[in-house]
Amino acid sequence: MIKTLIMLLLLFSIPYTSAATPNSDIVINNIDKVLLGFKYSNTSTWGMTTRSVHEDIIDKNVAPVLIKNNCEIVTDIKYLDKLQSKGYADSTSAEKADLLDIYKDDGFLYLIFIEVDPVRRAAGMGYESSAHVKIIDMRKSNYIFSGKVNGMTKWGGAGTASSNVGKEIRKILEEKVFPPKM
């Protein structure tokens, strides 16, 4: 029993980095490395903490799509520091060529930068939020998406607005980065 447990622990501690042969009974998936940069400019007075916005956007929407598609999500601050060491305060001020150059030797398949603006009061009883999103395919050296994503509510709380931003980003990932295989 103990030998079996030790073998299982050893088996699951080996990173999935190579594919098995077609005739093999064991299938080991390739894992793609994705740099995920997230920033929330919290200057709103609507009680939205960085943690709650991160949960609404990343934890509930972005991360599940990446995990489902065998991606290793890298959020290490040292990679974001590389951006700042080149003179960029954030990803919105960096051009695609600059981002490709900065991260060319780090082994990422995709770069995903999400910079969320503060939640604002909308007309009526609702709230609105937006995020600047850049998704770059490092292999093809092109943008998959670069633009602003908006989330609004007519009657919901401030958290619903950021959750709607997360849902829009999730939709972009599912349709443009990981479209269903036909």
PLY file of the C-alpha trace (Angstrom):
ply
format ascii 1.0
element vertex 182
property float x
property float y
property float z
element edge 181
property int vertex1
property int vertex2
end_header
0.00 0.00 0.00
2.75 2.46 0.95
4.78 1.53 -2.14
1.72 2.23 -4.30
1.22 5.63 -2.69
4.88 6.53 -3.16
4.74 5.47 -6.83
1.61 7.57 -7.40
3.23 10.57 -5.74
6.32 10.18 -7.91
4.23 9.75 -11.04
2.18 12.88 -10.40
5.21 14.96 -9.47
6.68 14.53 -12.97
5.72 17.52 -15.15
3.75 16.69 -18.29
6.20 17.90 -20.89
6.27 15.29 -23.60
3.65 13.47 -25.62
3.39 9.70 -25.60
3.74 7.67 -28.74
0.51 7.02 -30.70
0.52 3.30 -29.76
1.06 3.94 -26.08
-1.65 3.32 -23.49
-0.41 6.31 -21.49
-1.12 9.77 -22.88
0.85 12.65 -21.46
-0.32 16.06 -22.64
1.95 18.88 -23.64
1.62 21.86 -21.36
1.79 25.30 -22.93
3.24 28.13 -20.84
1.11 31.27 -20.69
2.22 34.53 -19.10
-0.78 36.10 -17.40
-0.33 39.69 -16.30
-3.16 41.27 -14.29
-3.48 44.81 -12.98
-6.43 46.55 -11.34
-6.36 50.32 -10.99
-8.41 50.52 -7.83
-9.41 54.15 -7.52
-13.14 53.51 -7.28
-15.19 54.04 -4.15
-17.53 51.14 -4.82
-15.84 48.68 -2.49
-14.17 46.58 -5.18
-10.92 45.17 -3.85
-8.14 43.94 -6.09
-8.81 40.42 -4.76
-12.53 40.49 -5.61
-11.91 41.81 -9.13
-9.15 39.20 -9.63
-11.58 36.50 -8.53
-14.34 37.75 -10.86
-12.07 37.95 -13.89
-9.17 35.53 -13.47
-10.30 32.83 -11.03
-13.83 32.37 -12.39
-13.31 33.05 -16.10
-9.76 33.17 -17.47
-7.97 30.47 -15.46
-10.57 27.73 -16.08
-10.23 28.16 -19.86
-6.43 28.03 -19.69
-6.42 25.00 -17.40
-8.97 23.17 -19.57
-6.61 23.70 -22.53
-3.53 22.32 -20.74
-1.85 25.64 -20.06
0.57 26.36 -17.28
-0.37 29.80 -15.98
2.68 31.86 -15.06
2.07 34.94 -12.93
5.56 35.40 -11.48
6.23 39.09 -10.88
9.76 38.75 -12.31
8.25 38.55 -15.80
6.24 41.71 -15.27
9.34 43.38 -13.86
11.04 42.68 -17.21
8.43 44.91 -18.82
9.10 47.72 -16.39
12.87 47.33 -16.69
12.47 48.19 -20.39
10.72 51.44 -19.44
7.06 50.41 -19.70
4.76 51.18 -16.79
2.28 48.58 -18.07
1.44 46.52 -21.14
-0.90 49.15 -22.63
2.06 51.40 -23.42
4.13 48.61 -25.02
3.87 47.74 -28.69
3.55 44.15 -29.89
7.13 44.11 -31.23
8.42 45.26 -27.83
6.48 42.58 -25.98
7.66 39.89 -28.40
11.25 41.01 -27.90
11.04 41.23 -24.10
9.60 37.69 -23.71
11.17 35.93 -26.72
13.46 33.70 -24.63
11.02 32.77 -21.87
9.22 29.87 -23.58
5.69 31.29 -23.50
3.14 30.25 -26.09
0.81 33.13 -25.24
1.11 36.45 -23.47
-2.10 37.64 -21.85
-2.23 41.08 -20.25
-5.39 42.30 -18.53
-5.48 45.80 -17.06
-8.80 46.59 -15.41
-10.07 50.14 -15.01
-11.92 51.12 -11.82
-15.57 50.17 -11.56
-17.77 53.22 -12.19
-21.35 54.11 -11.55
-23.36 53.86 -14.77
-26.52 55.69 -15.71
-29.46 54.53 -13.65
-28.85 51.95 -10.96
-26.01 50.00 -12.58
-22.25 49.88 -12.76
-19.71 49.59 -15.55
-16.18 48.31 -15.80
-13.68 47.86 -18.59
-10.33 46.23 -19.19
-7.54 46.69 -21.70
-6.68 43.23 -22.97
-3.74 42.06 -25.07
-3.37 38.44 -26.14
-0.29 37.63 -28.20
0.59 34.35 -29.91
4.36 34.09 -29.49
4.76 31.39 -32.15
2.98 33.37 -34.85
4.19 36.76 -33.54
0.73 38.28 -33.82
-2.08 39.72 -31.77
-4.98 37.39 -31.18
-6.77 40.26 -29.49
-5.84 43.80 -28.55
-8.57 46.10 -27.35
-10.94 47.16 -24.64
-13.54 44.86 -23.10
-16.56 46.32 -21.31
-18.90 44.97 -18.67
-22.08 46.70 -17.55
-25.04 46.12 -15.30
-28.39 47.85 -15.27
-29.39 46.78 -11.77
-26.59 44.58 -10.44
-23.83 45.44 -8.04
-20.31 46.59 -8.81
-19.05 43.01 -8.70
-21.38 42.01 -11.51
-19.74 44.58 -13.80
-16.26 43.11 -13.28
-17.70 39.60 -13.58
-19.16 40.61 -16.96
-15.69 41.79 -18.05
-14.37 38.36 -17.10
-17.09 36.65 -19.13
-16.20 38.74 -22.19
-12.51 37.82 -21.85
-13.47 34.16 -21.41
-15.51 34.37 -24.63
-12.49 35.81 -26.50
-10.27 32.99 -25.22
-12.81 30.31 -26.15
-13.51 31.72 -29.60
-10.13 33.09 -30.74
-7.41 31.33 -28.75
-8.96 27.91 -28.13
-11.81 27.54 -30.64
-13.72 24.26 -30.52
-12.14 21.58 -32.68
-14.38 20.50 -35.53
0 1
1 2
2 3
3 4
4 5
5 6
6 7
7 8
8 9
9 10
10 11
11 12
12 13
13 14
14 15
15 16
16 17
17 18
18 19
19 20
20 21
21 22
22 23
23 24
24 25
25 26
26 27
27 28
28 29
29 30
30 31
31 32
32 33
33 34
34 35
35 36
36 37
37 38
38 39
39 40
40 41
41 42
42 43
43 44
44 45
45 46
46 47
47 48
48 49
49 50
50 51
51 52
52 53
53 54
54 55
55 56
56 57
57 58
58 59
59 60
60 61
61 62
62 63
63 64
64 65
65 66
66 67
67 68
68 69
69 70
70 71
71 72
72 73
73 74
74 75
75 76
76 77
77 78
78 79
79 80
80 81
81 82
82 83
83 84
84 85
85 86
86 87
87 88
88 89
89 90
90 91
91 92
92 93
93 94
94 95
95 96
96 97
97 98
98 99
99 100
100 101
101 102
102 103
103 104
104 105
105 106
106 107
107 108
108 109
109 110
110 111
111 112
112 113
113 114
114 115
115 116
116 117
117 118
118 119
119 120
120 121
121 122
122 123
123 124
124 125
125 126
126 127
127 128
128 129
129 130
130 131
131 132
132 133
133 134
134 135
135 136
136 137
137 138
138 139
139 140
140 141
141 142
142 143
143 144
144 145
145 146
146 147
147 148
148 149
149 150
150 151
151 152
152 153
153 154
154 155
155 156
156 157
157 158
158 159
159 160
160 161
161 162
162 163
163 164
164 165
165 166
166 167
167 168
168 169
169 170
170 171
171 172
172 173
173 174
174 175
175 176
176 177
177 178
178 179
179 180
180 181
